[in-house]
Amino acid sequence: MEEFRLDQKLIDAWVSGALDADGEVTLAHQVARVLPFHWTLPNPVAAKLSRITEHLGGEQVLFDWLGQQPGQPQLVARLYRLIVLLDHLSATDAVLVALRELRERTPYPPGLGGYLIPDTNSETLAGLSWQIERLLAEDRVDEAVRLAGSTVEMLQQIAPRAAEIDPDLGSLRGQLEQIRKDIVAASAAG
Protein backbone atom coordinates (compact mmCIF):
# COMPACT_ATOMS: atom_id res chain seq x y z
CA MET A 1 0.00 0.00 0.00
CA GLU A 2 1.21 3.49 -0.89
CA GLU A 3 2.47 5.53 2.05
CA PHE A 4 1.24 9.10 1.87
CA ARG A 5 3.54 11.46 3.69
CA LEU A 6 3.76 15.19 4.08
CA ASP A 7 6.08 16.03 6.96
CA GLN A 8 4.29 18.37 9.39
CA LYS A 9 7.56 19.85 10.72
CA LEU A 10 8.69 20.72 7.20
CA ILE A 11 5.31 22.31 6.43
CA ASP A 12 5.34 24.36 9.64
CA ALA A 13 8.89 25.56 9.02
CA TRP A 14 8.12 26.38 5.38
CA VAL A 15 4.93 28.30 6.20
CA SER A 16 6.80 30.31 8.86
CA GLY A 17 9.66 31.04 6.44
CA ALA A 18 12.20 29.09 8.50
CA LEU A 19 12.76 26.15 6.13
CA ASP A 20 16.12 25.98 4.40
CA ALA A 21 16.53 25.24 0.67
CA ASP A 22 17.21 21.52 1.20
CA GLY A 23 14.09 21.20 3.35
CA GLU A 24 12.02 22.96 0.69
CA VAL A 25 13.26 20.52 -1.95
CA THR A 26 12.36 17.61 0.34
CA LEU A 27 8.88 19.06 0.90
CA ALA A 28 8.41 19.62 -2.84
CA HIS A 29 9.32 15.98 -3.51
CA GLN A 30 6.76 14.86 -0.93
CA VAL A 31 4.08 17.07 -2.49
CA ALA A 32 4.91 15.82 -5.99
CA ARG A 33 4.59 12.24 -4.78
CA VAL A 34 1.18 12.65 -3.11
CA LEU A 35 -0.37 15.03 -5.66
CA PRO A 36 -1.54 12.28 -8.07
CA PHE A 37 -3.53 10.81 -5.17
CA HIS A 38 -5.26 14.08 -4.28
CA TRP A 39 -8.73 12.53 -4.71
CA THR A 40 -8.02 9.59 -2.42
CA LEU A 41 -5.67 10.97 0.23
CA PRO A 42 -6.42 10.22 3.86
CA ASN A 43 -7.98 13.30 5.48
CA PRO A 44 -4.89 14.31 7.52
CA VAL A 45 -2.68 14.26 4.41
CA ALA A 46 -5.31 16.03 2.30
CA ALA A 47 -5.51 18.74 4.97
CA LYS A 48 -1.73 19.20 4.83
CA LEU A 49 -1.80 19.43 1.03
CA SER A 50 -4.62 21.97 1.27
CA ARG A 51 -2.60 24.00 3.77
CA ILE A 52 0.35 24.09 1.37
CA THR A 53 -1.88 24.99 -1.58
CA GLU A 54 -3.69 27.72 0.37
CA HIS A 55 -0.42 29.13 1.72
CA LEU A 56 0.84 29.51 -1.83
CA GLY A 57 -2.38 31.04 -3.08
CA GLY A 58 -3.99 28.27 -5.11
CA GLU A 59 -3.41 25.31 -7.36
CA GLN A 60 -1.73 27.24 -10.20
CA VAL A 61 0.76 28.79 -7.78
CA LEU A 62 1.39 25.32 -6.33
CA PHE A 63 2.37 24.17 -9.82
CA ASP A 64 4.61 27.23 -10.19
CA TRP A 65 6.32 26.41 -6.90
CA LEU A 66 6.80 22.75 -7.83
CA GLY A 67 8.08 23.85 -11.25
CA GLN A 68 10.89 25.80 -9.58
CA GLN A 69 12.13 22.71 -7.75
CA PRO A 70 14.61 20.29 -9.32
CA GLY A 71 13.80 16.80 -10.58
CA GLN A 72 10.50 15.04 -10.04
CA PRO A 73 8.58 18.04 -8.64
CA GLN A 74 9.33 20.07 -11.76
CA LEU A 75 8.25 17.26 -14.07
CA VAL A 76 5.06 16.66 -12.08
CA ALA A 77 4.25 20.38 -12.27
CA ARG A 78 4.71 20.39 -16.03
CA LEU A 79 2.52 17.32 -16.45
CA TYR A 80 -0.16 18.91 -14.29
CA ARG A 81 -0.18 21.96 -16.55
CA LEU A 82 -1.24 19.58 -19.33
CA ILE A 83 -3.72 17.77 -17.08
CA VAL A 84 -5.42 21.07 -16.18
CA LEU A 85 -5.52 22.09 -19.85
CA LEU A 86 -7.03 18.75 -20.86
CA ASP A 87 -9.73 19.10 -18.22
CA HIS A 88 -10.49 22.61 -19.49
CA LEU A 89 -10.56 21.58 -23.15
CA SER A 90 -12.89 18.66 -22.36
CA ALA A 91 -15.76 21.12 -22.16
CA THR A 92 -14.81 23.12 -25.25
CA ASP A 93 -17.14 22.42 -28.18
CA ALA A 94 -14.70 23.54 -30.89
CA VAL A 95 -12.02 21.18 -29.58
CA LEU A 96 -14.47 18.29 -29.47
CA VAL A 97 -15.61 18.96 -33.05
CA ALA A 98 -11.99 19.10 -34.26
CA LEU A 99 -11.14 15.96 -32.29
CA ARG A 100 -14.11 14.07 -33.77
CA GLU A 101 -12.99 15.07 -37.26
CA LEU A 102 -9.46 13.84 -36.57
CA ARG A 103 -10.70 10.58 -35.09
CA GLU A 104 -12.89 9.92 -38.12
CA ARG A 105 -9.64 9.66 -40.09
CA THR A 106 -7.43 8.29 -37.31
CA PRO A 107 -9.46 6.66 -34.51
CA TYR A 108 -6.41 6.16 -32.31
CA PRO A 109 -3.62 8.66 -33.04
CA PRO A 110 -0.06 7.40 -32.49
CA GLY A 111 0.73 6.57 -28.88
CA LEU A 112 -2.88 6.83 -27.72
CA GLY A 113 -4.16 3.31 -28.40
CA GLY A 114 -5.19 1.77 -25.10
CA TYR A 115 -5.64 5.20 -23.52
CA LEU A 116 -8.33 6.92 -25.59
CA ILE A 117 -11.91 5.93 -24.98
CA PRO A 118 -13.74 4.80 -28.14
CA ASP A 119 -16.21 7.70 -28.19
CA THR A 120 -15.26 11.32 -28.68
CA ASN A 121 -17.15 13.36 -26.10
CA SER A 122 -16.55 15.52 -23.05
CA GLU A 123 -14.93 12.55 -21.31
CA THR A 124 -12.30 11.87 -24.01
CA LEU A 125 -9.68 14.44 -23.01
CA ALA A 126 -10.57 14.20 -19.32
CA GLY A 127 -9.89 10.47 -19.67
CA LEU A 128 -6.41 11.20 -20.98
CA SER A 129 -5.73 13.57 -18.08
CA TRP A 130 -6.85 10.82 -15.69
CA GLN A 131 -4.56 8.31 -17.44
CA ILE A 132 -1.54 10.63 -17.09
CA GLU A 133 -2.33 11.19 -13.42
CA ARG A 134 -2.84 7.44 -12.87
CA LEU A 135 0.55 6.69 -14.41
CA LEU A 136 2.16 9.23 -12.09
CA ALA A 137 0.41 7.63 -9.12
CA GLU A 138 1.73 4.24 -10.19
CA ASP A 139 5.23 5.74 -10.46
CA ARG A 140 5.28 5.01 -14.20
CA VAL A 141 6.69 8.44 -14.94
CA ASP A 142 8.33 7.61 -18.28
CA GLU A 143 5.04 6.23 -19.54
CA ALA A 144 3.20 9.32 -18.29
CA VAL A 145 5.67 11.50 -20.20
CA ARG A 146 5.20 9.45 -23.39
CA LEU A 147 1.42 9.65 -23.06
CA ALA A 148 1.62 13.39 -22.45
CA GLY A 149 3.77 13.79 -25.57
CA SER A 150 1.34 11.80 -27.72
CA THR A 151 -1.58 13.77 -26.28
CA VAL A 152 0.07 17.11 -27.04
CA GLU A 153 0.89 15.90 -30.55
CA MET A 154 -2.76 15.01 -31.16
CA LEU A 155 -3.95 18.35 -29.78
CA GLN A 156 -1.45 20.22 -31.95
CA GLN A 157 -2.98 18.49 -34.97
CA ILE A 158 -6.48 19.68 -34.10
CA ALA A 159 -5.56 23.15 -32.77
CA PRO A 160 -5.79 24.93 -36.16
CA ARG A 161 -9.26 23.48 -36.82
CA ALA A 162 -10.43 24.27 -33.30
CA ALA A 163 -9.22 27.88 -33.73
CA GLU A 164 -11.04 28.07 -37.05
CA ILE A 165 -14.27 27.12 -35.27
CA ASP A 166 -13.58 29.27 -32.20
CA PRO A 167 -11.08 32.13 -32.74
CA ASP A 168 -10.62 32.38 -28.95
CA LEU A 169 -8.54 29.20 -29.30
CA GLY A 170 -5.99 30.93 -31.55
CA SER A 171 -3.27 30.68 -28.91
CA LEU A 172 -3.84 26.97 -28.22
CA ARG A 173 -1.15 25.73 -30.59
CA GLY A 174 1.49 27.96 -29.00
CA GLN A 175 0.34 26.99 -25.52
CA LEU A 176 0.65 23.31 -26.43
CA GLU A 177 4.12 23.82 -27.88
CA GLN A 178 5.25 25.50 -24.66
CA ILE A 179 3.82 22.67 -22.57
CA ARG A 180 5.56 20.12 -24.81
CA LYS A 181 8.93 21.91 -24.52
CA ASP A 182 8.56 22.25 -20.76
CA ILE A 183 7.76 18.55 -20.30
CA VAL A 184 10.66 17.50 -22.55
CA ALA A 185 13.08 19.77 -20.68
CA ALA A 186 11.92 18.63 -17.22
CA SER A 187 12.05 14.99 -18.29
CA ALA A 188 15.58 15.36 -19.64
CA ALA A 189 16.72 17.15 -16.47
CA GLY A 190 14.99 14.70 -14.11
Solvent accessible surface area in square Angstrom, and as a share of the most:
residue,aa,sasa,rsa
1,M,231,1.03
2,E,63,0.28
3,E,129,0.58
4,F,40,0.17
5,R,121,0.44
6,L,4,0.02
7,D,30,0.16
8,Q,72,0.32
9,K,170,0.72
10,L,33,0.17
11,I,0,0.00
12,D,62,0.32
13,A,27,0.21
14,W,27,0.10
15,V,45,0.26
16,S,86,0.55
17,G,66,0.63
18,A,81,0.63
19,L,33,0.16
20,D,94,0.49
21,A,78,0.61
22,D,113,0.58
23,G,9,0.09
24,E,44,0.20
25,V,46,0.26
26,T,64,0.37
27,L,0,0.00
28,A,0,0.00
29,H,71,0.32
30,Q,26,0.11
31,V,0,0.00
32,A,2,0.01
33,R,71,0.26
34,V,3,0.01
35,L,11,0.05
36,P,12,0.08
37,F,33,0.14
38,H,62,0.27
39,W,207,0.73
40,T,100,0.58
41,L,15,0.07
42,P,64,0.40
43,N,128,0.66
44,P,89,0.56
45,V,15,0.09
46,A,32,0.25
47,A,62,0.48
48,K,49,0.21
49,L,14,0.07
50,S,52,0.33
51,R,90,0.33
52,I,0,0.00
53,T,28,0.16
54,E,131,0.59
55,H,90,0.40
56,L,39,0.19
57,G,58,0.56
58,G,24,0.23
59,E,93,0.42
60,Q,80,0.36
61,V,61,0.35
62,L,3,0.01
63,F,4,0.02
64,D,62,0.32
65,W,17,0.06
66,L,0,0.00
67,G,13,0.13
68,Q,139,0.62
69,Q,14,0.06
70,P,80,0.50
71,G,24,0.23
72,Q,60,0.27
73,P,0,0.00
74,Q,37,0.16
75,L,10,0.05
76,V,1,0.01
77,A,2,0.02
78,R,52,0.19
79,L,0,0.00
80,Y,9,0.03
81,R,73,0.27
82,L,0,0.00
83,I,10,0.05
84,V,47,0.27
85,L,14,0.07
86,L,0,0.00
87,D,71,0.37
88,H,117,0.52
89,L,2,0.01
90,S,8,0.05
91,A,85,0.66
92,T,22,0.13
93,D,111,0.58
94,A,6,0.05
95,V,0,0.00
96,L,14,0.07
97,V,55,0.32
98,A,2,0.02
99,L,0,0.00
100,R,102,0.37
101,E,51,0.23
102,L,9,0.04
103,R,17,0.06
104,E,142,0.63
105,R,171,0.62
106,T,50,0.29
107,P,75,0.47
108,Y,96,0.36
109,P,2,0.01
110,P,92,0.58
111,G,50,0.48
112,L,0,0.00
113,G,46,0.44
114,G,75,0.72
115,Y,42,0.16
116,L,10,0.05
117,I,55,0.28
118,P,108,0.68
119,D,94,0.49
120,T,21,0.12
121,N,51,0.26
122,S,63,0.40
123,E,114,0.51
124,T,1,0.01
125,L,0,0.00
126,A,36,0.28
127,G,20,0.19
128,L,0,0.00
129,S,5,0.04
130,W,143,0.50
131,Q,29,0.13
132,I,0,0.00
133,E,16,0.07
134,R,60,0.22
135,L,0,0.00
136,L,4,0.02
137,A,17,0.13
138,E,81,0.36
139,D,88,0.46
140,R,96,0.35
141,V,24,0.14
142,D,101,0.52
143,E,39,0.18
144,A,0,0.00
145,V,25,0.15
146,R,153,0.56
147,L,2,0.01
148,A,0,0.00
149,G,30,0.29
150,S,21,0.13
151,T,0,0.00
152,V,1,0.00
153,E,93,0.42
154,M,1,0.00
155,L,0,0.00
156,Q,28,0.12
157,Q,92,0.41
158,I,4,0.02
159,A,2,0.01
160,P,63,0.40
161,R,86,0.31
162,A,0,0.00
163,A,25,0.19
164,E,124,0.56
165,I,68,0.34
166,D,44,0.23
167,P,108,0.68
168,D,129,0.67
169,L,22,0.11
170,G,51,0.49
171,S,80,0.52
172,L,4,0.02
173,R,131,0.48
174,G,48,0.47
175,Q,84,0.37
176,L,0,0.00
177,E,50,0.22
178,Q,98,0.43
179,I,15,0.08
180,R,85,0.31
181,K,106,0.45
182,D,41,0.21
183,I,6,0.03
184,V,82,0.47
185,A,57,0.44
186,A,1,0.01
187,S,42,0.27
188,A,91,0.70
189,A,80,0.62
190,G,75,0.72
